[in-house]
Amino acid sequence: MEQVTCILCGKPGEPAFAKADKFPPHERFRVVRCASCGLAWVSPRPSPAEIGRYYPDTYSWKPETPGPEGLVHRLERAYRFHLLRFETRSMLRRTDLAPGDKVLDVGCGSGDRLLVMKEAGLEPAGVEITPAADYARERLGLDVRRGTLEEAAFDAGAFRAVTLHNVLEHVHDPRSVLAEARRVLAPDGWLVVQVPNARSLQARLFGRRWAALDAPRDLYYYTPAALGRLLESAGFAVRSVAHRTSFPHPPTAAISLLPWTDPQRFWAAEQQGGPSTIPFDRLRAVSIVERLGTALSGSKGGGAGSLARRLAWAAATLAVAPAVWLESLLGSSAIPTTFARKRP
């Protein structure tokens, strides 16, 4: 484990709260916050050599499986593509990207976003550190390099845009990633950054139960002001922030209410073919939900418990969608997207 200071101020953080890992063996991690700039981060945290063991194989993707379970996953994939198309249309509206422009997606997973970008007329490439990169390249024929952005060694100025969707909170050295993104961007190119908003209404409502607090995989928790300051210091000028999300996609709210419906948890359980144990903050107000979730999570992956969790997640998603839509209208969404341009 390593101790770290604020990447903006260089100061040690003040203890904020402890958070248990949602995956077994549910280690607890301390989150600290900078009193000067409001940035929060995990400290002590796993080093780059240690962090890999905290990511299950299904963290960002799950290979297709045959049979009824495969049908469920195809429905999940269709839902995901709906969301990706919404985000891609938003990017095209807020930038001057045109058909044929080269776009690099950092942390591209199994390539779904690249397929949507290609569908929109862009020329996408990706970089991904997990085996999902091999799947995207070999099975889908996409231009994806496996490794970190720095290891990919793309040519300077090769891209009109670089996208970082839910990536910057995971990396140990955000400044290094932003410096490399700036290097591979063409003059006046676009940087698109999506990270959880630590000052959102959801973050304040749910506190440490907020699903976007995914320690230790999420190493940093940005406020809009802290993110803007980081981007400006890295040579970018923030142009706009998109708070609105697709209506049937209330990010993190449904899972914050019902943690046992987290898709990443039952994906991991299905991959292992066994029961999934789930840690809960012991709040009396949700004790009934806890007991129900624990009972359902004891089912084998792919069985009735897995289906029940999916149905519960879908119901919760629809139930909270209006509130999350209102949250976005108020400019305090859980996972906004920031659009910035490379400065000369």
N, C-alpha and C positions, 0 to 999 in steps of 0.2 A: 504494500500500500504506500501511497505517496501523499504528502501534504502539499497543498498548492495555495497561492495567494491570488488576489483579484487580478484578472488579465487587463483590467482597465485602469485600476488605481495602484496596483502593486501592494495592497494592504492585506493583512490577514482578515478573514471573515469572522463575524460574530455568530455563535451558535444560534440556529433558527429552530430546527426540529430534527427528529430522527425518522427515517423511513425504512420499512422492511421491504426487501426484494420480493416481488410477487411470485417469483419462481423458487422452488425448493433449492437449498435448505432455508430460504427466507432470512438471509443475513440482514442485519440492520446497518444502515449507513447514516452518517451525520451530514446534514445540509447546513451550510453556513451562508451568511449574507453580508455583503459589503455595506457598511453604514454610510459610505459616501455616495455610491452610484446606484445601489439597489440590486446589483447583480448577485445571484445566488449560485452556489455550486456545491458539489459533493467533495468533502475533505475530512479525513483521508479517503482516497479513492483508489481503485485498482489501477495499476500501471498499464501502459500499452501492452506489455507482455502478459498481463493477467486478465485483461478485460474480456478476452474472447470466451472464457469459460462461463461468463454470465449471459451469453447469448444462446438461446436454444436454436436448433437448426431451422425451426419454423418461424423465427422471429419476424422476418420480412416477407416470407413466401412459403408456400407449401405445394409440392408437386401434385399433379393431378392423380387421382386414384379412381379405379373402376368401380362400378356398382352404384348403389343408392348414395353412398357417401360422396362419390364423384359428382353426382347430380347436384348435391348441396354445394359443393365447392364451385361448380360452374355458376350457380346462382350468386354465390358470393363474389365471383370474379366479374359477373355482369354488373353487379352493384358497384364494384370498384371501378370498372371502366366508365360508368356513368359519372362518378365523382372526378375521375381523371380528365374526362372531356370537359366538365365544368371548369376545372382549374386551367386547362389549356386554353379554353375560350377566354377566360379572364386574363391570362397572360397576353394573348394576342390583342385584346382590347386596350391594355395598359402599356403596351410597348409598340415600337414601329417594326417589329419583326415581320418578314415577308416570306412567301413560299420560296423554298430553296435555301433559306438561311440555316447555317449550322448551329445546333444547340447541343450543349453538353449537360447531361443529367448526372450529378454526382450522387452516389448512393442509389443507383437505379434499380436495385433488386433484380427481379427476374425479367425486367424489361417492359412491363405493362405501360408505363408512362411513355417510353420510347415509341411503342406501337401507336399510341394516341397522337404523339407529336408527328409521326410519319403520316398518319391519316390526315392530319391538318396541313400537310404540305411542307413541313419543315424537314431538315436533314439531321436526324438526331444521332448522337453517340452517347455512350454511358461508361461509367466506371463504378465498380462494386467490389467490396473486399470479400464477400462470401461466395460459396459455390453457386449461388444464383446467377453469377456472372457467366459461368460456363453454360448453364441452361439457356440464358438469353442469347449467347453467341452461337451455340451448337444446335439448339432446337428451334430457335426463332430467327436465326440468321441476322442478328443485330450486331452493330459495331460496338462491342462492349469489351473493355479491358478489365482484368481482375487485379485488384490491389487498391492502394490509396490514390488519391488524386495526384499527389506528388510523384508516386512511383509510376503512374501512367505516362508521364513525360510527353504530353501533347505539345505540338508546336506552338510557339508564342503567337498570339493574335489569331488563333485558328477558329474561334467561335464568336458568333454574334450575341450569344447569351449563354450563361451558366446558371443552372438551377440547383438549389440546395433545399430540397423538401424534407424537413425533419431530419436534418443531418448535422447542422452546426451545434446542436445541443449535445451530440454524441461524441464529438472529436476532442482529443486531449489538447490540441493546439489550434484553436479557431483562427488565430492570426496567420498561422502558416497556411491553412486551407484558403483563407481569403486572399493571401498574397499570391498563391498559385492560381486561384481563379482569376485574379486580375491579370496575371501574366498571360494566360491563354485566351483572354478576351480581346477582341478587336477593339480599336479605338472607339470610344463612345458606346461600347457594348453594354449589355444588360446583365445584371445580377439579380436573380429571383431567390429570395430566402423565405422559407416558411419554418417557424419555430413556435412552440407553445408560448403563450403570453402570460407571464407570471403575475401580471396586474389585471388579468381579465376578471369579469364578474364570477365566472366559474371557479377560478383559483381562490378568490376571496370567500366564496360560498362554501366550497368543499374543504378548504385547508389542506392538510396533509393527505386527505383521502382523494384529492383530485387525481384522476387517472393519468394526467400528463406528467405527474411527478414519478417518473419511472427510474428511480435509482436502483442500481448504479449505472444503468445504460445511458440515461440522461445525465451527463456530467455537469451541464450548465442550465440555469433557468433564467431566461432573459426577460426584462421589462422592455417595453417599446423604446424607452429612452436609452437604456443600456445597449440595446441592439443598434439603434441609430448611431450612438457614439462609437461603437465598435466598427461599424461599416464606414463611417466618415474617416476614422483614423486609418482604415485600410485602403483609402483611396477611392471611395465610392460616394456618390451623392444620392441620397434617398429622394425619389420622385413621388412615390405614392404608396399607400398601404391598403390592401384589400381585406376587409373584415367579413364580407358576406360569403357564406358558403352555400352549397346546394341545400335546398330545404330539407330533404330527407337525410341529411348528414350532419347531425349534431355532434361535432367532435368532442370526445371525452366525457360528455355529460351523462350519457346512458351508462357508461362503464363506471363512472364515479358513483352513480346511484346503486348499481348492481355489479360490484366487482367480479363476481363469479361468472358474469356473462362475457368477460373479456375474450375476444376471439383468439388472441395469442395464447391464452391459457388452455383453451380446449384444443387448439391446433397442437400444442405441445403434448397434451394428454393423448390425442389421437395418434401422434407420431410414435409415442411410447407404447400405445396399446394398453394403457393402464389408468388407474385413478389419478386425479389431480388434486393435490392438497392446496388450499387457498388460505392465505393469511388475511385477517380482518382487523381493522382498528376496533377495539371493543367499545362500541358506542351503544348504549341501551336502546336508543331510538331505532336501531336497525337490527336488533337481535332476532326478530322473526325472519327477516330476509336472510340473515346469516345462516340460520338453521336450515332454511329451505335450500340455499345455495350449497351448503355443505352436503346435504342429502343428495342433491342432483349431481354434484361433482364427484361423488363416489362411484358413478357409473363408468363402465369401460368406454374408452374413446370410440366414437362412432355409434354408440348405442342410444337408448332412450334419454339418458342424462345429457348427452351431447346435443341431441335434437331439442330438448327442453331449454337448454341454455341459449341455443340459437333463437328459438321462438321468444324467449324472454328478452333477449337483446333487441330483436326486431320490434317487439311491443314497446320497450322502453325508448327506443330510438324515435318511433312515431309519436310517443307521448310527450317527449321533451322538445321535439323539433320546433314548435311555435315559440317557446321560450328562448331557445338558442338563436332563432331567426331574429327575435327582438333584440337579443344581446348584440348581434352583429350590427343591427341598425344603430345601436347606441355607440358603436365604435369601440367595443370592448370584447371582441370575440376571443375564443380560447386559442385558436391557432390561425392568426392572421398571416398574410403573405406580403412581404415587403419587396418593392421594385426599386432598384437603384442602378445608376449608370456609372460606368468607369470614368473617373476624372482624368483629364490630361496629365 
